[in-house]
């Protein structure tokens, strides 16, 4: 099979069999949207060992293995990870990651790939599952689920048919910090807003471009709690302040690019009669905002300058409604969790703003680890949009993984962890989306834990995997499986 005749990079390292399988799969290109080769590799792996498997058209694959002696009556356990990796490389590296495998190396305790991402996220889960399917270990019936295209929207998990699975316990090996058990994640939905506009000549003397720039930005799940400015919301605030001081007509607005990214810049083109008043308002706001965001967005800049524009401005009512939308749409943290300290429970991020001749399009990413609150925020945005004469469409809805106050699986894993490490694990949740949320939406009563060894700088060419951490996590996994009944 592909990869098996390569010279071993991990000679002398443990767990030997897991690392051998990791090295083998690293010889197979497996970028997102290009997972057919790794899926076929796993299928051939199962066939050689006479294991039942199901492979679908999205390159997802489920492999089944019977229980070891003495655990035949135990309930099955689902073990899951994704096969695709993020492909990033250093400047000047010529490797074609769609066609070539990785160049692995070891530096002390750390495994890395020369000049590229390592793909330990989530290749280490694939390697651990393959070793469980191959080796002689104590375990209940195994249902190993290899999903595709997680890194580009959890597409494999969305598409996979989980009805053949009998397990109601799920080990998701897709976390990057040893000693942290993730026990919940946010669900999400994109609120796609369309606001119709009318245009009419107004006769104002000046056309100006307003720019918001220099912001930090960030991920709308992992960094929504950092207090960083949203360029689209700042733009709405600036436009409203100007409109209070002098009459304006909006010509265009734009900013952002992805709903799940906090926008770093935005712009508007307006028609106004009093150029000096617009500029003085912008200068005042720029000073105030620099003070407000001195810690999080010290480079924030608001500017106004004359420009040329042939497009007719929006009429007074359309301008008023567009400014009201940007200024009033909720954004940022809505509620913190009462169960898990410092966890954002519900939030939203206005991430995309586009302007056409007949309408404005905006997209806000709503997240919550409580399904009812996700619906509440969506309704809140819809209520505002309808009052302004617009429409809202919910797109890309995926379920949350609600934190269980009582979990037998979490109790077992915590007990095993504490016995092995001498201290209790940290139990947490994430405001980002995980495949566990989709699995919970498809399998009623599923009990999940997400965990994994230390991986640093994932999704970058600096990515590393700790060998000693992998050793401990592998040992813990085997003990957990042995004690399942």
N, C-alpha and C positions, 0 to 999 in steps of 0.2 A: 504493500500500500504506500501511497505517496508520503514521503517524509521519513520512512522507517530506515532508510539506508544512509542517512546523514550521520556525520561524525558527532558524537554527543558533546554538547556544550556544557552540560551540567554534571559531568563526571564527578562522582564522590559526594554529590549533594543529596539531601533527603528532603521530602519523601521521593525516593528515586523513581518509582513507577509513575507517580503523578507528573513529575517534571519531564520524564520521557514523553509522556503523552502531550504535555504542553509544548514541548519542542517540536513534536510531529505536526501539531495543528498550526504552529507558527510558520511552517513551511508552505501553508496553503493560504493564498490570498483570500481575505474574507471581509472586504469593505462592505458597508451598508449598500443594499441593492445588488450586491454581488456575492450572495451566500449559497449559490447552487453547489459549488465545489465542496464546501465544508459540510453541507447537508448530505451530499452523496458519500462523502468520506464516512460520516457517522452511520449512514445506512449500510455501507459495506462492512464497517466495523461490527454492526449488529448481526449481519448475515453470517459472517465468519464465526461468530460465537453462538449461532442458532438462537438468537433472541428475537422475539416478536417486535416489530416496529411499525409505525404509521408515519408516512411522509406525505406532506401536502404540496400543493402547487405554489405556496408562498415560501417554500424551503424550510418550513417548520418540520420538526421530527420528534416523535415520542418513542422511546425505547423502554420495553418492559423486561423486568427480571424477577424471577420468583424469589421467595424468601429463603434465607439460609436455614439450616437445620435448627429447630427449636423455636423459630419465630413464624412458623407457617400460619398460625392463627392471629397474628398481629395485623392490624389494619395497614393497608398500603400507605407509603409516604411518597409524595411528589417532590422531586428535586428539580430545580429549574435554573437556567441561565440562558443568556443569549449568545448567538454565534458571531454576530457582526462586530466590527471594531471601527473606531474613528481613525481615519488615515491622515495624519499630519506628519510633516517631515521638516528638517532643518533646511534653510536656504542652501542651495548648491547640491543637495542630495538628489541624485538622478534616478533613484529607485522608482519603478512603476509599481505602486502598491496594489494596483488592480490585477497585476499579472505575476508579481514576484513575492516570494515569502520574505520573512524578516531576518535580519542579521542579528542574532542574539549574542549577548555577552554577559559576563558576571563581574561585578566589582565588590568584593567582600561579601556582604550579606545581600546585596541588591542585584537583581536581574534587570536588564534593560535591552533595548534594541538600538543598534547603532544608527543614529540620525533620524529615527522615526518613532512613532508611537509603538508601544510594546503590545497593546491589545490584551493586557492582563484583565482589563475590563472589556469583555467578560470571559476571556479565554481560560482563565484559571478555573472558572466554574465548569467549562466544557471538559477540561482535563480531569478534574475531580470526578465528574459524573462518569466519564469513560473508564476511569480506574475502578470505580465502584461496580460498573457493569462487567469489568474484566476480571477483577481480583476475587479472592476468597475471604470475604468479610462477613461479620454478623450483621444482618439487617432484615427488616420486614420486606414484603414485596415492594419493589422499586418501580416508580413511574417517572422516568427521566425525560424532562421536557426541554428541548433545545429550540428556542424561538429565534426568529430572524428579525433583522431591521429594527432593533430596539432603539438604536441611537438616532433614528430619523422619525421618531414618533410612535414607537412601540407597535409598529405595523404588524409584525408577526403575531404578537399576543392578541391584537385586535382580531386577526383573521382566523386563528387556530380554533379547531373544534375540540373542546375539552370533554365532550360527553363520554368518550371511552374511559376516562379516568375514574377510579374508584376511591382514591385517596382523599382525605379531608384534612391532611396536614401537609404544609408546603414549606420546604427549605429553599429559599431564594438566595443563591450565592452571588450577590451582585452589590455588596456594600464594600467600601474601601477603607474602613477603619476597624482594626482588630479591637475587640472588647466592647463594641457598640452593636446592640441588637435593635434593628429598626422594626417597629411594630405598628406602623401606620404611615399612610401617605395621602397627599391631597389628590382629589379628583379635579378635573378641569373641563372648561368649555370656553370656546371663543364666542363672544358676543359681536356679531358682524352688523354694523350700524350703517344704514343708508339714510342720508338727510337730503331731500330734494331742495334745489335752490333755483331761484329765478334771477335773471340778469337784466340790468337796465342802465343806460347812461346816466351819470349823476352830475357831471360838470365840475367836479372838484379839481383844483389846480395841480395837485401833487400826487405822484405815485411813488410809494416807498416800499422798500423791502425790509421786513423785520426778521432778524435772525437770532435764534437762541443756540448757543454752542458752548463747548468746553466742559460738558457734563461728564460724569464718571460712567453712568449706565450700569449694566449688570444683568444677571439672570433674575427673571421676575418671580421665581420660586425661592431659590437659595439666598437671594440678596434683597428681597423686598423689605426685609426688616432693618436694612442698613440706613434708612432715612434719606436715601439719595433722591435728588430731584428728577422729575419726569419732564423731558423737554416739551412734550405736547401740552401737559398741564401748565407749565410755565408760560407757554405761548398763549393759552387761553386767558391766563391771568393778566398778561401784558396787554392783550387786545382789549380786554374789558376795562382796564385802567385808562387806556387811551380813549376808548369810546365814551367814558364818563366825562372827559375833558373837552373833546371835540368830536364832531360827527365824522364817521368814517364809513367807507364801503369796502367790504372784503372782496378781493379778486381771486386769491387762491391761498390754500394752506397745505402744508405737507410736513412729514417727519416720520421717523421710525422706519422699521423694515420688517420686524418680526413681532408677533403678539406676545411672545414670552421673553422679550428683551426690553429692559427699561431704556427708552429712547435717550440718546445723547445729544441730539440736535433736532431743530425744527425751524420752519420759516413760514412767513406769510407775506403776501403782497397786498397792500391796501391803497385805496384812494382817499385822500384827506385834503381838507382846505387849508389847515394851519400846520405847515411843516415844522415850524419852530416849537410849537406846543407838543407835537408828537415826539420830537427829539428830546425835549426836556423831560417829558414823562418817562421815556425809555432810559435816559441817564439816571433819573432818580430811582427807578425800579432796579436798574443794574447794580447800583450801590447797595440797595436794600437786600437784594437777593444774594450778593456776595457775602453780606453779613449773616444772613439766615443760613446759608449753606457753606460757611467757612470751613467746616470740618469735612463734610462729605463731598462737596463739589467746589473746591476752591478756585477752579478755573472757569467757573460759569461766566458767560459773557452775553449781554443783550445789546444788539446794535440796530440802528436804523439808518438807511441811506436811500437817496433817490435812485429810481430805476425806470426802465421803460417796459411797458406791457400793452399788448394789443387787445387782450381779452377784455370784454366788457365786465364791469364790476357787478357783484350781486346787488339786488335791491335792498332797501332798508330792512325789510322784514327778514329776508334770508340771512343778511349779515347779523342781525340781532340773534337769530336762532342758532347760527353756527358758533358765535362767540359764547352763547349761553351753554351750548353742548360742551365745548372745551372747558369752560370755567366750572361747570356744575357736575359733570359726570364724576361719580365717586372713583377714587384711585388709592392704591396703597393698602395698608392693613385695615381690615374691617373688625376682626376679633382675634384675640389670642386664646390658646387652648387653656382650659381649666384643669386638664388631666396631665399634661406634660409641660414642664417649666420651659419658658422661652420659646415655645413652638407657635409659629403663626398658624392659626386655624383657618382663617378665611381672608382672602385678599383679591385684588384685581389690579391689572396693569393695562393702561391705555398704551398700546404698542405700535399701532399703524394709523397713519392719517394720510389720505389721498384726496385729491380734488379734481373733479371733472367739470365739464361745462354745465351739466344738469344736476349733479349731486356731489355730496361729500361722502366719502367712505371712511369709517373708522372701525378699528378692531380692538376689543379689550379682552384680555385673557383673565378669566375668573378661575380661582382655585379655592378649594375648601376640603378639609378632611372630614367634614360633616355634610352629607348629601343634601339635607334640607337647607343648609346655609348657602350652598352653591346655588340652589334654586332661588333662594331669597334675593341674593345679589343680582342674579340674572333678571329677576322680576323688577328689581329696583331700577336697573339700567333701562329696561324696556319701558317702564312707566315714564321716565324722563323723556326718552326718545319719542314715544307716542305723543306726549304733550307738545313736543316741538314739531310734530308733523312727519316724523321719520318712521322707519321700520327697523326691526331687529330680527336677525336670524341666528339661531344657535347652531354652531358648527364644531365638529371635532370633540363631541362630548365623551368623556371617559370617566369611569367611576372612581371614587375614592376608596381607600383601604382604611376603614374606620378602626381606631385603636380600641382593642378589647380590654376592658378592665379585668377580665378573667380569661386566662389562656393556659391550657394544660401544656401546650408545646413550649410556650415561653418559660413556664415554670421548670420544665424538664431541662431545657437548654441552660437556664440560669443556674440550676443545681449542678449540672455537669461542669459548666464554666467555672463556678466558684470553687468546686472541688479541685479542678486542675490548676487554676491560676492563684487561688488563695484570696481572691477578692471578688465582689459581685460585678457583673457586667453593667454597663450603662444602657438603660432602656430608653429609646428615643423614637422619634418619628420625623418625617421630612415633609416640607411644604412643596417639594417637587413631586412629579408623578413617577410611579414605579409600576412594573408589570404586575406586581402583586394586586394592585387595585383592579386591574382588568380581570385577573384570575378570580378575585373575590366576587366580582360582578357576574361571573359565569358559573361559579360553583358555590352553591348555598352552604353556609356554615363552615367555610374554609378557615382554618387556623394557620396563620403565616408568621414566619420570621425571615428577615433579610439580614445577612451577615457576610463576612468575608475577611481575608487577610489584608494587611496594610498594602495599599497601592497609593503611590504619591504622584501628583502631577498628571493625572489621567487626561486623555484627549490632547496631550502635548508630546513633543519629542523628548521631553525630560521624564516621561513616565517610568516608574520603577516598581518592582515587586519585591517585598522582603521575604527571603528564604526562611528565616527563623519564624516569622509570623505565619507563613504557610504551614510550617511543620506543626505549630501549636493548633492552628485552625483545623487542619486535617485530623489530628489526634482527637480534638473535641468532636468533630463530625462523626468519626467512627464510634466514639463512645455514646453519643446521642442515638445513633442508629441501633447500636447494640441494646440500648435500654428501652427502646420503643416496644410497646406491646398493645 
